[in-house]
Amino acid sequence: MARAGPRDAVHVVLSIDGEKMKITMARVLSIREELDSLFMKDMPVKTAWKISKFIRRVESEYNDFEKNRMKILDKYVDKEVGKVPDDKQQELMEEMEDLLDVEVEIEVDTVDISELGDISLPPLAMAKMSFLFDEAQPVSKNGPVPDMSPDE
């Protein structure tokens, strides 16, 4: 399994408007497919609304990324030959890596995982999207159940 590097980093920061997530464009690209599969699942309307708002925000960042990616490619592609010359390959790769390392802030409306009901998702998809979900806290008739797990 690959080690997590700077491109995989996700940082959650609080803002006045709510919770925002700083995420690299590389991470945005890696979660798009999982978001698409989640989007196709049946779920309660309120949950679907939260997830669809997040998907629209991710798609907006992705569209900006694609525009910039195409500008970079246009800069390096030799129009006569239709490819990047060998002596420009390294520069192209460096600019593309810089673009993937760009951090963006995306507003996140987290979803209580219990709201997803009986839908199933692969563990990898859940891991990639874990920032989107809150775990349900056990509740008794007297209120939240305290965490009794032993300290490590």
N, C-alpha and C positions, 0 to 999 in steps of 0.2 A: 504494500500500500504506500502511496506517495506521501511524503512528509508535507505538512501544511506550511506554506511559506507566506510571504507578504501578500501575494495575490489572493490567498484564501482567507485573509483576515476580515473579520466583521467586528465592528465596534458599535455598541449601542450607546447613544448619548441622549440626554434629556433636553428637550427644547421647550419653549413656552407653549407651543401649540400641542404638545404631546410627545410621543416617543418617535425619534428619528434614528435611522440606522445609517452609519457610514459603512460603505461597502465598495470594494474595488470593482471595476468593470469586468475583470476576469471572473469574479464571483457572480456578478449579474448574469454573465453568459452561462455559467455552470448551473444556475437554478432555473433558467427559463423553461427547459424541457419538463422539469418536475412540476413547475407552476402550471404548465399547460395540461399535464395529466390530472392535477388536482382540480383544475377548472372544469374538467369534463365530468367530475363526480357529482352525484346528487347529494345535496346537503340542505340544512335549513336556510331559509332566505336570508336571514341576518348574517349568518356565517358566509354564505356565498357573496353577499354584498361586500363584506370586509375584504375577502380574498380577491374579488374582482377589482376593487379599488387599488389594492397593492399591485396586482398584475398590470393595471394601466400605468401605474407609476414606473414599474420596471420596464415596460415596453417603451415609455417615453425616453428613459435613459438609454435603452438599447438603440432606439432610432437615432439619437444623437451620436452614439458610438459608431454606428454604421456610416453616418455621413462623414465623420472624421476619418474612419478607416478608408473609405473610398478616396478622400482627398489625399491621404498618404500614398495609397496605391497609384493614383494619377500622377503624383509627384515623381515616382520612381519607374513606372512602366515606360519602356521605350515604345512609342506608338507605332513605329514602323515594324517592329518585330513582334509586338504584342506580349512582351514579357519583361521582367526586371533583369537588367544586365548583371552579370556575375559580380562586377566590381561595386555594385550598389546594393547587393543582397544584405550585407551586414548592417548598413545604415537603415535599410527598410525594417529589418528585424528589431533593431534598437528602438525605432520610432513606434513600432507596433507594440513592443513590450512596455514602453512608456504609456501608451494609450491604455493598455490593459491594467496598468498600475494606478490609473486615475481613480481617486476616491470620490464617490458621490454620496449625497445624503438622500435617503428615501424614507418618507413617513410610513410608519408601520402601525396598523391597528391589529394588535395581537388577538388571536383566536384561542379560546379555551379549548383544549384538545378534546374535551368531552362533547363539544358542539359538533364534531365531525361525525358522530354517531358510529355506524357500522361500516363506514367506507374503509377500504384497505389500500395501503400504500406500501411500497417496498421500503425496508429500513434505510436504504441509501437516500431515497427521496426525503424521508423524515429527517435524516441527519442534515441534509443540505438545507432544509427549510426550518430547522428547529427554532430559529429566532422568531418565526411567525406564530409559534404556539406557546400558550401557557398551559402548564399541567394543572388539572383540576385538583383542588385541595379538598380532602375528605371533610365532610361536615356532619355533625351529629345534631340532635335537637337542641343542644346547648351551645351550638356555634362550631367554629372550626376545630378540628381535632389537632392537638399539638403534635409536632414531629417528635417521635420517641426513638428515632434511630440513634445508635451509639455514635459518639464523636470519634473521628479517626485521628 
